[in-house]
Amino acid sequence: MKPIEGPLATATQSIDGAAMLAQVERWAAINSGTGNLDGLREMAGELADAFSVLPGEITLEEPAPVTQVDAGGREYEVEYGKHLVCSVRPDAARRFILTGHMDTVFPADHPFQALTWLDDETLNGPGTADMKGGIAVMLHALIALEGLSEWQDVGYDVMINADEETGSLSSAPLIERLAKGKYAALTYEPAATPEGTLAHARGGSGNYALTVTGRSAHAGRNPRDGRNAIVAAATLAVRLKELQRDDISVNPAKIEGGAANNVVPDHAVLRFNIRPREPAAADWFTGEMNVLLGEVRQSQEVDIHVHGGITRPPKPVGRRAQKLFDIVRDCGAQLGQDIDWQSTGGVCDGNNIAATGVPVVDTMGVRGGKIHSPDEFMIAPSLKERAQLSTLVLHRLATGEAI
């Protein structure tokens, strides 16, 4: 393995792990749960200041409109925070996209708000691993690269959204627009294991709400005049579950609706999630679901409205993406880091990027674990270690490495 020499060695060695840690501690002290718009505004301001050291234009992009369905079947608009974009050398012939998210799963009133050192290297705190640590990794790798002359021939867009933890619904159009035409992409979700394993192929995810409208009637006097929306929703739940197979899981999660025991319910909402492993499985499910909806509409004489769909396409790993994984592994070896990967059922913005045809590795962030829980932790030395890894990977891609 060729040793790291010259200005590149100086750049990787100059990455300041202590400064990175201080940033993460400050950022993690800001509650930026997806629904905490005030916290997200504060976090976006912090990030805009931090990324202003790069020679690019920083903008805060408005979220795209998003609707949800309430328990009564009515659509309503959901508010999201603005998404940060930093665009550097937009006219360069070779450009990259690097992505992260500023939101966490912990709302403003969640009891998990404080940082605690579990030992000399392990910091417990909200968003430390997922993924304020990853944002620091991204930023400091770019700072190191900006000091290298050969990096000036490439450009990149940084996108840090405010809604990843709820599916990136309001940032999906922005991700697609920024990703198209890029040479490669890195996303800074935490490593899949505390040892640093990367997530490889990912399944997709889709969330649906089926609003069923029947006809009310007296449950004793004239029940046959009614059309029971709860029964129709339950039928759909059972039949949808029966569509599950090896390449797609189906999870009916909640039925809402109904009224008094002596009233035939005329309304119900069924919510469910699917996880297709391959694009073909997603297409197959859509066709089968539409057939099922037609059958239930006809047999139970109800109306069914579909809201939602697949928001995270499956992410298979093709030839170019595998080449990018191989580059990450080889750069890790130069640094004495043992990089491996494994497939996962989880989803992230890497799914959306891969759907544009751009090769992506989406777990370039810190080592840590127990994310989405009050036990979330970050292994502090991995801040510098993973920033060095990104520096080498991006340098190789910038200086002619073909994928």
N, C-alpha and C positions, 0 to 999 in steps of 0.2 A: 504494500500500500504506500503510495507516494506521500511523503511527509508534507505538512503545511509549512510553507516558507514565505519569506518576503513580506510585503505589505498585508497580504491576506492573514498571515500568522499574527502580525501586529494587531490587525483589526479584531480578530477573534479573541485575542488575549486581553484587549482593552475593554471588553464588555464588562460593565460595572454591576456585579450581582447585588451589591449592597444598595445601590441606587434603585435597581429594579424592585427589590424587596420593599423599600420605603414607598415606592409608588403603589405597589399592590396593597400594602397596609392602609394607605390613605384611601385608595379606591374602594377597598372592601368595607371601609367604615361608612360608606355611603349606601344606604338602602336603595337599590335600583331594581326592585321587583318589576315585572313587566307592566303591572297596572299602576305603579307609583310614578305618575307623570312628573311630579315635582322632583323626585329623586333622579329620574332619568335626565331631566333638564340639567341638574347639577352635575351628574356624571358626564353628560355630553360636553359641558363646559370644561370639565377637568381634562377630558380626552382631547378636546380641541386645543387646549393650551399645550398638552404634552406632545401632540403630533405636529405642532407648529414649528418644531425644530427641523422638520423635513422641508425640502424646497418645493412644496406643492401647494395647491389651492385647497383649502378646507371649506366644505359646505355642510350644512345640516339639511338633509332632504326630508320633505314632508312624507308621512306615511300614506300609502295607497288606501282607499276606502275598503273597509272590511265589515261584513255583517255577520251576526250570529242569530240563532233562533232561541227565543225564550220558551219557558214552559208552556205558554199559551199558543205556541206556534207562530208568533209574530217576529218578523225580522227587525233587528235594531243595529245601529252602527256602533262599532267598538272603537274607542279612542286608543291610539298608540303614540309612543314617543317618536321624536325625529331620529333619523339615521345619519351617522357621520360618514362622510366620504372625504378622503384626501387623495387628490389626483396629482401625480408627479410625472412630468415629461410625457404629456398625452400624445405627442406627435412621434414618439420613438417607434422604430420599426418592430421591436420586440417588447411586449408588455406583459405584465403579470397582474394577477389579482390576489390580494391577501385579505381574508375576512375574519371577523370575530363578532362577538355580541356583548353589549354592555348590560343587558338585563339579566336578572337572576330569577329563581323560582320562589324567592322569599318575599312576601308582601310587606308593606310598611308596618303592619301590626304583628308580624311574626316574631316570636321570642328569640329567634336566632339572629343576633345583631352584633355580637362581640367577637373579638379575635382572642385566641388562646394558644399559647405555645404548648404543644404536647410533649415535645422534647427539643433538643438543640436544633433540629432540622425540620420539624414538622409543625406547620401552622394550621390550626383549625379556625375556620372563619367563612362567612357567607360569600360565595363567589370567588374564593381564593384560587381554586382550581378551575372552576367553571363559571367564567373564564377570564377573570381580571388578571390572573397570572399569565394566561395566554396572550392577552393584549400587550402586556409588558414584554413578553418574548418577541412578539412581532415588531414592536417599536424599536427595541434595542438592536435587533438584527438589522433593521433598516438604517439605523443610525451608524452602525459599524460599516455597512456597505457604502453609504454615501461618502465615506472617506476614501474610497477606492476609485481610481480613474476609470477603470474598465466598466464600472457600474453606471457611469454617466451616459452610456450608450443605450440603456434600456429605460423603460418607464413602468409605472405600476399604479394601480388604484388600490387604496385601502378602504374597505367598507366595514363599519362596525354598526350593526343594527340594534334596535331596541325591542325586538319582539321574537328573537329566536326561540325562547323557551316556550312560546305558545304556537310555534309552527312557522314563523316568518311570513305570516299571511300579508302583512302590510309592507314588507320589504322584498317579497318575491319578485315583483317586476323590476325593482332596482338591481337585485342580484343578477337577474337574467341579462339586463342591459349592460351591466359592467363586466360580466363574465364573457360575453360573446366576443370572439376574436382574440382572446388572451392566449398566450403560449402555454401557460401552466398556472395552477392555483394552489395556494396553501391556506388552510383554515386552522385556527388555533384553539380548537376544542382540546380538553386535557387528554393525555394519553389514555388508552383503553385500560391499562393496568398501572399500578404504582411502579412497576419495573420499566415502563416506557413503551410498551407494546402499542403499535399503531392499529387503528381500525382499518380494515381492508374493504372488502365488498360490504355493502349495506343493503338491507331491504328498504322498501318504501313504506309510506304511511298515508292513510286517508281517513278523514273523520267526516261522518255523515249525521244529519238529523232528518228523519222522515216524519213529516207532519201528517197525521191521519185524521181525516174529517168524516165522521159518520152521521148518524141521525139519532137524536135523543127520543126517548119514549118512557112511559111508566113501566117499571120493571115487573109490576104485578098485573096491571090491567091490560096493557097492549104491548108486551115485549117484542112481539114479532114485527111491529111497526118500526122498531129501532134498528140501527146499524151500529154495532158495538165497536167503537174505535180501539178500545183496549184489547179486545180479542183479536182484531186485525193486526195491531202492533205486536202482540204476543206471537201470532202466527208468523209474522215477518221475522221476528227475532229467532224463532226456532228454524225457519227455513233458511235464513241467511247463515246461521251457524252451520247448517248442513252443507253449505258451499265450501267450507274450509277443506283444504287439502294440503299436501306437503309443501307446495310453493306459495301458499297464501293462508294467513290466519285471519279469522273473523271473530271479533269480540263484541257482541251485543252488551252494552254497558248500562243503559238506563231507559226506563219507560216512565214518562210523566203524563198525567192526565186523569180523567175520571171525575166523578162527583159523588153524590150521596148513593148509598147502597140501593135505594129504590129507583134510581134513574139509570137508564141505558146510556153509557157515556158516548158523547158524540165527538170527543177530541182526545188525541194522544200524540205524544212525540216519542219516537224511538231514536236513541243515539247509539252509534256503534263505530268501531274502528276496524280498519283492515290493514294488514301488513304484507303486501306482495313482495316476493323475493326477486322477481324478474318482471320486466315490462309486459311480457306476454301474459303473465298471471293477472296483472292489473286489467289488461284489456279483456281477458276472459271473464273476470268477475263483473265488470261493467255490463257486459252482454247478458250474463246470467241474472244479475240483479234486475235489469230492465224487464226481462221475461217474467221474473217473479212478481215484480210490482204490477204488471199487467194482469197476472193471474189473480192476485189478491184483490185488486180493484174490481175485477169482474165477479169473482165468487162471493165476496163479502159486501159488494155494492158500496164501497167507500172511495173517497178521493185521497190520493197520496201525493204530497209535494216533497221533492228531494232538495235538500240544502247541503252543500259541501261537496267533497270529492277528494281526490288524491292531491295532497299538497307537497308531499316529499316523494318524488319519483324514485324507484329503485336505482341503486348505484352499483352496477356490475363493474368489474375492473377489467378493462380492455388492454390491448397491447401498449398503448402510449401511457396509460395510467400505471401499468405495471413497471414500465421503464422508470417512471418518476419514483415509485416505491423503491426500486433498486438503487436509484441515485441517493435517496435518503439513507438507505442501509449502508451504502459505501461511504458516504460522508460521516455517518455515525462511527464506522470502523476507524476512520482517520482520527477521530476524537477519542477513541477508546470506549465508545458507546455501542452496546450490543442491541441493534434495532431489529425487531421482529414484527409480525403483524398477524391479525386474526379477523375473520369475518364477524359481523355483529348485527343484531336485530335493531339496534338503535338508529336514529336518523338525525341529520343536522343539515346545515347549509351546504355541506359538501354534496348532498343529494341534488340540490338545485343546480349547483355549478356543473356537476357531471352531466346533467340533462342537456346542457348547452354544447356538449362535446369537448369540453376542456378537461384535460387530466388534472386530478386533484388528489392531494393527501390532506386529510381533514382532522388529524389529531397531532398537530405539531406543537401543541401547548405543553404545559408543565406536567410533571409526574405528580400524581395525587390520587385521591379516591373518595368513595362514599359521597359522591356528588348528589345534589337534590335532597340532602338530609342535614340535620344539625351536626352530624359527624364529619361533614366535608372537610378535607384537609389538602394542603399543598406541601410538597417536599421542597423546601426553599432553595437548596443548591441546584435544583433542576431549572430554575430561572435562567441562570447563566449557561448551563449545559445545553438547554434547548435553544437558546438564542444563538449560541455558537453553531449548533446544528443547522438552523435556518440560514445563517450567514454562509456556510459552506454550500448548502444546497442551491441557494439563489445565485451565488457566485458561479457555480458550475453551469447553471442554466443561462446565466448572462453571458458567459464566455464561450458559448458555442455547443454545449452539451445537447445532443439531439434526442428528442423524445417522439 
